[in-house]
Amino acid sequence: MQTYDILIVGAGPAGMSAAIRSACLGMTTIVIDEQPAPGGQIWRSIEDNIRRGAHRELGAAYNDGAAVVRRFRECGAQYLPDTRVWQIERVADRGKPVASNDWIVFLSRAGAVEYIRARHVLLATGAQERPMPFPGWTLPGVMTVGAAQILHKNARQIPDQPVWIAGSGPLPLLYMNQLLDAGGRIGGWLDTTPSGGIRRGIPALRGAMSGWHDLLKGLLWSARLRGKGFPIVRNVNSLRAFGIGRLEQIAFRTESGLEGEVAASVLLVHEGVMPSIHFTQAMGCSHRWNDAQLCFEPEVDTWGKSSITGLYVAGDGAGVGGAKAACTRGELSAIGVALSLGTLSIERANEVGAPLRRRLRHELAMRPLLDSVYRPRDEIFTPADETIVCRCEEVTARDVRLTARLGQPGPNQLKAFTRAGMGPCQGRQCGYTVANLLASTQCRSVAAVGFQRVRPPLKPVTLAELSALDEPS
């Protein structure tokens, strides 16, 4: 069986850029991706959209991905789409670790499972939307802005009814402009950005000026929306959705106490993004609490190397920075792998990496400002008692609070007591909410509470698939 120099999980901006660079450096490279085509979430279905002429309405930042995808297709790296990675572990001999530091990566595709051996693994699994539970968020008709954008990119599905948007951050602004360009209608925008955003952002404003064009782009998006005539309600801090069988009505309240109710059939919500850490948690990587983005992120060095030898993390999975920064981080991680393999000397690696680091500083210049202005509101972390926080197991916030008072359990004990985090999503949708509820109930910090332990398989795999798997030699 061939052993690859580097196996990359994810074909988004970071994964593709890492593959391009590693292939150029002469490393044997394979990329595993769940999606049917490269692009990740940000450049999803870009090749199909270009072919059918639907890419223009998605904006210049989306179209930037076409060149990266083309170079990825041509770089010579092996590419396995429609493939799920469900376990990564060290090479072992009958359960006992051996001298080799190689990895065995188990994957599932076309109804069968197999494994691949690699000297280094690079996780480029990107970010996920921050869950924002509120009463009624499980009703049909309520979904995230990111999910609606996926439908738009994949199949150009545009809601035939006016859409209400509730949330904060750049993505709702972008999506609303994309929706209007595609002929969609907006019923109204419930802006959940906490008041005082400009004041919070002043310390970071000077450093962000090198990214002035991105700042201008956001201001133009906002100005266009203000001129479209639909209602915009600022500083919303409480949401409720009502309906029999599906969404029919939204109730909201603002920081100043203004209350309102509106009829709606579609509500799209968004409260920012955070690194996807399920792989790194399952593999035992060290993590740190990012207080600016209110999330955990894996600890990595300047090359993207994690606390575990041979395991690298690049892109938004190592800390949210956007598509451009993800591309640069992917290239730096590929150089770091080449350095580890001895393909590059430390002097040559630093020489090649220096312009990339300068570019990365420029690409991350806006991040402190965005993190300050769009800091998530406190209410999403401590939902009302009747709110379902674990959708898979239908565990409510009341269930978590009551259990949190029984001997001060941690997130793993609470998982056993309530089953929160044991469903198909394995805590992706409830992990942070549970941690925040534990922290607020027990008067601790989220950093002290920690995150749920993640167990393999990381993605669903059937018993039939497992039984047909040959034992790795």
Secondary structure, 3 states (H helix, E strand, C coil): CCEEEEEEECCCHHHHHHHHHHHHCCCCEEEECCCCCCCCCCCCCHHHHHHCCCCHHHCHHHHCHHHHHHHHHHCCCEEECCCEEEEEEECEECCEECCCCCEEEEEEECCEEEEEEEEEEEECCCEEECCCCCCCCCCCCEEEHHHHHHHHHHHCCCCCCCEEEEEECHHHHHHHHHHHHCCCCEEEEEECCCCCHHHHHHHHHHHHHHHHHHHHHHHHHHHHHHCCCCCEECCEEEEEEECCCCCCEEEEEECCCCEEEEECCCEEEEECEEECCHHHHHCCCCEEEECCCCEEEECCCCCCECCCCCEEECHHHHCCCCHHHHHHHHHHHHHHHHHHHCCCCHHHHHHHHHHHHHHHHHHCCCHHHHHHHCCCCHHHHCCCCCCEEECCCCEEHHHHHHHHCCCCCCHHHHHHHHCCCCCCCCCCCCHHHHHHHHHHHHCCCHHHHCCCCCCCCCCCCCHHHHHCCCCCC
